[in-house]
């Protein structure tokens, strides 16, 4: 291995992996990025940024792409690296159990090039115990190495799409080893590119930290949704009450149509399913209830939409209803567990004359989801699922 | 009414009322305090502070007691006042329904001396709608006045025992009227002694603000308790994980034996029971689950205590177990809905050799609660319900 070759490999150049790879490169370290998406690799190597919404990433990819940061679809190209950071997705399946298939494939391929003395750091959020359990076994199996032959640690990504670079540069980041030595080795490597880094006592603790944060968010969004519904019933303006209720000891969140995306609606299941396996069902009553409250918000909003329809001077089934956005979050073209998409589908399934208008989507994009596009100005009732506001563009309201 | 007579009456000189009365007096306004407790009135008038744990109150009572702040058990003595602040307790009964009996009695007596143009401000926490509903009716009934004859507003106390004066001086306080004019009149009066004051659109919104804060606390304590139990099962140190999980957007609370006192375990019921009345049961699933999770924590801790007993070299029923504190909070001699008291009782009911040692209580005090006092050093197992820690003073542990 020449002085010139890459020292750190980042496996997975998605929304979480690429910003991290760019930060590592920007710290002066040569990075080999591995991703199965060949087109993405080509773009990066030409200095083109594949995630335009990520503030500051364009400059870094332009500066380092194809130079200090090289992307490749082949694991063999990273065989000279000493540190491997794995940041590929883990989803939940239809039964809400973690789906490790992509992660297991990546660990298998990584095992094939893993050498004695190498360091592996996992960044993907998954159930506590996964690093020292499943991940360690897979790496040993594929590499033929003993657990003590390589260092293994966990450091959860804490990014937020759009703000990943500032998060990596400023936000506290934790790292914990499968064993004490792994923790120290991983901490020393990460310290080169993460300034606000905190070593915790184990990989398991680091895994729990990330999942706990997600649970805090999910439960508090469920609480906001519940208080919002109660305020509506009591004739109280939730937003006015929330503004004045919140202070340094009170952090009531914002209500919504539920919680979507790859993170918050997924993480509570990691704990719920783990407790189910141990038959400690009662340990997760609040987490489970919060998931249900959030997922059922689309029924609440469907009910509110029907109430609004009663104010419109047309028969129910000829009222043109438009949902203004079906992505899971405003401004992000992602649909995973999108409750807004689910709401639009629920209205269609009920036989209502429901349409979609989404500034991020073409008419064709909308049709791909089995929905119908409409010019929002021609709708009788417009529901904005991000602002939770109703409008009546056709002035057919009483 | 002479220039010299009191201008503001404070009805109820309890832990919330007396600090407020002292703050009003300290702003230069003459205050008539009304409380049924004659001994308390006597003390105050002699400049003696009946709430020693309240920081700074002693100086104020010494300075103003019997002078600018006069206490009386008779409502008639306050008949010359123009503003009446009502701050008497509302509890919940055995079925968790609000028990307004003390409040209704106070409002009836107040009604008898209420005059045209007077201002009444309620400070007690109760269900949204109570000021404009029950309170307004009671005052009209007893006074013979029309609703429009007097001003009526609501401004929830936001104190915390021990820190009430600094809370009143610095913390944001909200106020809202039954109608717009009442809101403005009440705001102008309160502005004379509360500097961080915020007028909100109605009494109902102000009522909801206070209840929402309590719900946030109860739900987040339930979440902390649930995450604590999960961490225990997964072999993760909850306190380490919590410290690193918390940041500007994450506020995981501390675990406990549950939630006691007059406030947090009571306020969620105000909303739950109100929604029950409207048959909107599903609107309060999370609030209800949180109450249950918190109340059931004593069963969890009883189980943990039994697990610890298994490590002690003695038959189960001859192991001396000592609960180190039965008040609902450390350092506050209050027992309302105390989960620590409930835990000690649960252990006794199960036939275990359970005792109590509480630095705030004499042997006699402990016996009054049907429990047995012990010198903690003679116990085999000591459980501190505030620190959630076990000790083995008799060294009988394996």
Interface residues (C-beta under 8 A of the other chain):
Chain A: X128 X129 X171 X172 X174 X198 X200 X201 X202 X204 X205 X208 X209 X210 X212 X213 X215 X216 X217 X219 X220 X222 X223 X226 X227 X229 X230 X231 X233 X234 X235 X236 X237 X240 X241 X242 X244 X245 X247 X250 X251 X252 X271 X274 X275 X278 X280 X282 X283 X284 X285 X286 X287 X289 X290 X292 X293 X296
Chain B: X128 X129 X171 X172 X174 X198 X200 X201 X202 X204 X205 X208 X209 X210 X212 X213 X215 X216 X217 X219 X220 X222 X223 X226 X227 X229 X230 X231 X233 X234 X235 X236 X237 X240 X241 X242 X244 X245 X247 X250 X251 X252 X271 X274 X275 X278 X280 X282 X283 X284 X285 X286 X287 X289 X290 X292 X293 X296
